């Protein structure tokens, strides 16, 4: 358990945030179940039982955080999930005991209702996930692991196969103020000086990370002071040690 997990475990506001998140996900599930046209293309899967999250969770983000290419990739049944970002979409992992927990949740809006695209809530046991730490680059990966669980749209037992390789590189020297991102060396080298979209930078950070990385979810990140950090950048840079504490490398 990392230092942040110890703090959020006693934080009632975080527990309420997670409870509210589950409630919103369930509302979208109910709306989808009631719409057969939408439900036929949706997926809602969970291993059972899946806990209420009471530990810190982290988003696996691409470098630069462009909205159309925001989350690091997940393959489900050998097909890549969408990795773009929209308000309310989720993709994060967390650790409890020896298990790795994953939630990936996306939806679409039609008029005043929200309907699921897909939801996966999966626990990977100790022998189903691995991690490496090479010169400060942490990789957390799952390779062709088939999980049994429940299809929440049909209430039937089902299976899905998962693969992902999430990377965290040290962010200490990989942050660029968002108003200077267009002139950064990374944009000049990889994007030839032009980005089709502006990278997504949240108001409480004011910077863009230029390497693949994990970030604390926004609820934790924007309340950095409460969790004992000097700034939003400081809690981001502390993620490397948090991950090391969880993977014991």
N, C-alpha and C positions, 0 to 999 in steps of 0.2 A: 504494500500500500504506500502511495506517495504522500508527500506532505499536504498537497492540495486535497487529496481524498480524505485525509484525517479532518481537515477543516470543514469540508462540505457535508460530511456525515453528521455534523452537529448544527448545520445551517438549515433552519426550518423554511426559510424563503426559497432555498434551492429545492427542497423536497416538494414545496408547493408548485414551483415552476415545472418540475418534472411531472407532477400529477396533472397539471393543466395541459402539458404537452400530450400526455396520454389521452386526456379527455378530447382534445382536438382531433387526434388521430382516430379515435373511436367514432367521433361524429362524422368524419369523412368516410369511414368504413360503413356506417349505417346508411348514409346517403347513397353510397355506391351499391350496396346490397339491394336497395329499393329501386335501382335503375338498371334493368337487365341489359340495356344497350351498352351502357358504360361498363358494367361488371364483366362482360364477356372478354374484355381486353385488359382488365385489371388483375393484379396479383396482391394477395395479402397473406403472408406466411409468417409463422412463428414457431420456434421450438417451445416445448412446454415442459415445465413452467418457465415463464420469462419474468424476471423480477422487476419491481419498480426501481428505477435507477437511484441509488443513494451514494454514488461514488462519482468522481470527476470523469468527464468524458471529453474527447478530443476529436476535432474534425480533420480528416486527411485531405489537405488542399494541394492543388497544383501550384507551381510557381506563378507569380503575377496575379493569380485569382481573377482571371477574366470571367465574367458571368457565364459565357457559353462553354467554358472549360475550367470549372471551378474545383470540383472534387476529383480526387484520385480514383482510379478505375476499379470497378468490381465486375467480375463475370459471374453470372448466374445461369447455370445450364449452358455454359460456353457462349453466352451472349452478354455483351457489355451493357450495363445499365447506363442510362443517361447520366452525365456528370456535370450538367449545367446547374445553375443556382437560381432559385426564386424565393421570395419571402415565404417562410414557413417550411421550406424543404429542409430535410435533415440527412446528414450522413456522419455518423460518429462511432467511435469505439470507446470502450472502457474496460477496466480490469477489476475482477473481484475474486479473491482467493487465487486459484490457478486457472480460472476461465477468462476468456476474452469474449466480450459482448459487442455485437454490431447492431446498429439500427440504421436503416436507409429508408427514407420515406419521401415520396414525391406525389404531387396531386395537380389537378387542373381545376380551373374555375369556369363555371357556366352560369351566367347571370349571378344569382346570389348564393349558389350552392358550390361546394367543393367536393370533387370526386377523386378517388385514388387513381394514380397511375400504378404505383407499386409500393408495397411496404414489406420490409424484411426485418424481423427481430430474431436474432440468432445468437445462441450461446455456443461457443467453440470450447470444448474441453481441453485439458492440458496437452493431450497428445495430438490435437487437431490443428494447433497453431504453433508457429515457431517465430523466433526473432534473432536478429544478428546485429552486432555493433562493430562496424569497421571504421576506425579512425573518426569516430563521432557521427557517422552516418548510420542511423538505426533503420532497419527494415523489419516490418511485422508482416508475416505472410501466412496465407492459407492456400493450399494447393489441392484442387479437385476433391474437396471434402463434401460428401453427401450427408445431408442432415434430414432427419425425419421430424415432422411437425404437423401443424394444423393449418389448413386453408381456411381462413376466417370468412371467406366469401361463401363457402359451401359447407363449412363445419366438418369436412372430411379430412382424414389423414392423408398426407402427401409427402413428397420428397423433393429437395432441390440440391443441386451441386454448386459449391461456391469456390471461387478462386480470387485472390487479390494479393497485391504486394504493395503495402503502404510504406512510404519512405519519409523519414524525417532527417533533414540536414540542419546543422547548426545555423540558427538564424541571427546570431549576434552581429555578423558583418554582412548580412544579406537583406537589410531593410533600406528602402528608398522612400523619402517623402513623396506622397502621391502627386504633388505639384511638380515634381522633378522626374517623374518616371519616364516621360517621353525622351528625355535626354540621357537616360541611364545606359551604361555599357551593354547590359543584357538586351535591351530593346534594339540598340544599334546593331548588335551582333546577330541576334536570332531573328528579329522581326524587321530588320533593315530600316530601322528608324521609324516605323509606322505600326501602330496597333489598330486593328479593326474595331476594337472596343476598349473603353477605358477600364483598367483593372478595378475590381471592387475593393474599396477601402472603407471600413466602417468609421463612423464619426469619432469613436473613442480611441482609434488607433492612429489615424492620420498618416499611415505608412503602408507600403506594399512590400510583401516578402518575395524575394526573387529566387527562392529555391523551393523544391517540394518540402512540405512540412506538415506537422500537426499543430493546430491551434486550439486552445481551450474554447469550448462553445461560448457564444456571445454573452450569455448570462453571467458566466464566470469571468470572461475576459474584461468586460466593461466595469466589473466591480473589483478590479485588481487591488485596490487599496484595502478592502475588507479582508482579502486573503493574504495580506502581509507583503505586498509588493509595492515598489516605488512608482511604477508606471505601467501602462499597457505593454510597452516594449519589454519591460523587465519580466512580467509574467510570461510573455511569449518566449523570451530567451531561457526561462527556467524550465520550459517543457522538456528539453533534452535530459536534464537530470530527473525529472518526473518519470519519463519513460524508462530510464535506466533503473530506477527503483522498482518499476513494475516487471521488467523483463530480467532483472537480476544479472545484468552483464556489466 
